[in-house]
Amino acid sequence: MACSNLPCNLCNRLLKSTSVEIKGVAPNQVLTITIPSTELENLENYCLVICQKLPIGSDELPAVVNDGGTILPLECKKGNYIHSEQLCTRRRYSVTYGNDPFHLMINNNVPLFEI
């Protein structure tokens, strides 16, 4: 579904982060973006906004979204994981939710780095 004519703050497909933190123990750390618990529909488009600053030391960590119960990896269109250095705060990312396996695919062009 495409964006409606509503302003973003009135849209029910807006996912605003409530916290951004590094979780886990090295070398298995991830950048966790927490959003309010919501029911996502398969293959539907949403807008993800990272409202908080990215923590210091989060460079090169894979990014995941936690919706209160499910951990959703962020992926690009090619299926590779998005890393924290590819993300910016206060930016709206168009994402598509998929449940086979669970993931959020970023539809925007994000800078790709050779990893």
C-alpha positions in Angstrom: 0.0 0.0 0.0 1.3 3.4 -0.9 1.3 6.4 1.4 -2.0 8.1 2.0 -2.5 11.8 1.8 -2.4 12.0 5.7 0.5 13.6 7.4 3.0 11.0 8.7 2.2 11.6 12.3 -1.4 10.7 11.7 -0.7 7.5 9.7 -1.2 4.1 11.3 1.8 2.7 9.4 4.4 4.9 11.1 6.8 3.0 13.3 8.7 5.4 15.6 11.6 4.0 17.6 11.4 4.3 21.4 15.0 3.3 22.0 18.2 2.4 20.2 20.8 0.4 22.0 23.6 -2.1 21.6 22.6 -5.6 22.9 24.6 -8.8 23.3 28.2 -9.6 24.1 31.0 -9.1 21.6 31.4 -10.5 19.0 27.6 -11.2 18.8 26.4 -7.7 19.4 23.6 -6.1 17.4 22.1 -2.6 17.2 18.5 -3.0 18.5 15.9 -0.5 17.4 12.9 -0.9 19.7 9.4 0.1 18.4 6.1 -0.1 20.2 4.3 -3.4 20.1 2.2 -3.6 17.0 0.7 -6.2 14.7 2.4 -6.1 11.3 0.8 -7.5 8.2 2.8 -9.7 5.8 4.1 -7.9 2.7 2.7 -4.5 3.8 4.7 -1.3 3.7 5.5 0.8 6.8 7.6 3.8 7.6 10.4 3.4 10.2 11.8 6.5 11.9 14.8 6.2 14.1 14.1 8.9 16.7 17.1 8.5 19.0 20.9 9.0 18.5 22.8 5.9 17.5 25.0 4.8 20.4 28.8 5.4 20.3 30.6 2.2 19.3 27.7 0.9 17.2 29.7 1.0 13.9 29.5 -2.1 11.8 26.9 -3.8 14.0 24.0 -5.5 12.2 20.7 -3.7 12.9 17.5 -5.4 14.2 14.1 -4.1 15.1 12.4 -5.3 18.3 8.6 -4.9 18.4 8.2 -6.1 21.9 8.2 -9.8 21.1 9.8 -10.5 17.8 13.3 -9.6 16.7 13.2 -8.5 13.0 16.5 -8.2 11.1 16.8 -5.2 8.8 17.7 -6.3 5.3 18.3 -4.6 2.0 16.5 -5.6 -1.2 19.3 -8.2 -2.0 18.8 -9.9 1.3 22.0 -8.7 3.0 21.8 -7.4 6.6 21.8 -3.6 7.1 24.6 -2.4 9.4 24.4 0.5 11.8 26.8 2.7 9.7 24.3 2.6 6.9 21.5 4.2 9.0 20.8 7.8 10.0 18.7 9.2 12.8 15.7 11.4 12.1 15.2 9.8 8.7 12.1 8.0 7.4 12.8 4.6 5.9 10.2 2.8 3.8 10.2 -0.8 4.9 8.3 -3.9 4.0 7.4 -6.6 6.6 7.9 -10.2 5.6 7.2 -13.3 7.7 8.9 -16.1 5.9 11.4 -15.7 7.6 10.5 -12.7 9.8 12.3 -9.5 8.6 12.0 -5.9 7.6 13.3 -5.0 4.1 14.4 -1.4 3.6 13.0 -0.1 0.3 15.1 3.2 0.4 18.5 3.3 -1.1 21.0 3.0 1.7 24.7 3.3 1.3 26.2 -0.1 0.7 29.6 -1.0 2.1 31.8 -3.9 1.3 31.7 -6.2 4.3 
